[in-house]
Amino acid sequence: MGEEIKIEEGSGNVFTDLGFGEEEAKEELLKAELGAEIFRILKHRRLTQTKAARIMGVKQPEISRLKHGKFSYYSVERLMRFLERLNCEVSIHINWPEDKGATRVIAV
């Protein structure tokens, strides 16, 4: 048979695995998750890029850029605003590391 394939377990964050710094990897993963959620909503609602752009307050090429995963052009806050414009309730959950049972939810 051929060469043995080496399998390496990932960290759980593809951006960390790609060599991004810890904080940058967390932010890029969050942007990717928010962007994916935006497109789940657009697909579920069967919105064209033009109609989605109108709802989200941007031009159609911005929707295309998002669709192609170019999230580095956007801040987390802007992606959250897009979700709000799609009538989503966006909230932030804060977990205190020293007190595993403490969680606070802040509505945005």
N, C-alpha and C positions, 0 to 999 in steps of 0.2 A: 504494500500500500504506500501511499505518499507520505509526506511530512505530517507529523502530529500537529494538530491545531492547538495553539495555546489559548486558554480561556482565562480572562481576567475579570473578576467581579467589579462592577461599577460602584461608585460612591453613592449613587442615588441622585446625583445632580450632574447631568451631562456636561455642564459648563465647567464644573470642577475637574471632571475627567479630561476636558479639553485644555486644561492648564490655566483657566481664569483664576484670579485671586479669590479668596474666600468671599469677601463682601460683594465683589463684582459678579461672581457666580450666583450668589443668592438673588441679586437684583435681576440678572438676566433670566433666571429660572422663573421668577415672579412675573416678569414681562411676558415670557412665553406662555405661562399659564393664563394670564389675563387675555392675551391675544387669542389663544385657543378658545377661551370662553366666548369672546366676541364673535368668533366665527361659528361656534356651535349655535349661538342665538340667531345669527344671520341666516344660517342654513335652515334652522328650525322654522323661522318665520318666512322663509323663501324670498328674502329680499335681494333684489338686484344690487350690484355695486353702486349704481346711480342713486337708487332709493336709500340705501344704507348711508351713503355719503350725505344726502340731504338730512336725514335724521340725526346723524352724528355731527353735523356742522362742519364738514370738510369737503374737499373736492374728490371726485372719483379716483384719481390716481393714488390718493392716500389709502383708500380701501384696498386697492391692488397691492400697494406696498405692504400693508398689514397681512394680506392674504398670503404673500410670499415670505412671511416670517421675518421681515426686516424691522424687528422691534427695537433695535438700538437707536432708531430715529425718534423714539417716543419715551417720555418719562412714565414712570409708574402712575403718577397722578393723572396724566393725560389719558392713559388707557382706562383708568377708573372713571374718568369723566365720560368717555365713550360708552362705558357700561351703563352709567346713569342715564345718558341720553337714550339708551335702549330700554329705559324703564326698569333697570335692575337696581335693587337695593344693595349697595356696596357697604360692607362693614369690615372693620379691622379688629382682629382678635389678638389680645396681648396676653401671653402666658409668662408668668414670672418663673424664671429658672430655679430660684431658690425655694419656691413654694409651689410644687407641682400641681396642687389643687386649685390655685388661684388663676382665674381667667377673667379678663375684662373685655367687653365688646364695646367698641366705639363706632357709632354709625357715622358714615361720611356723607 
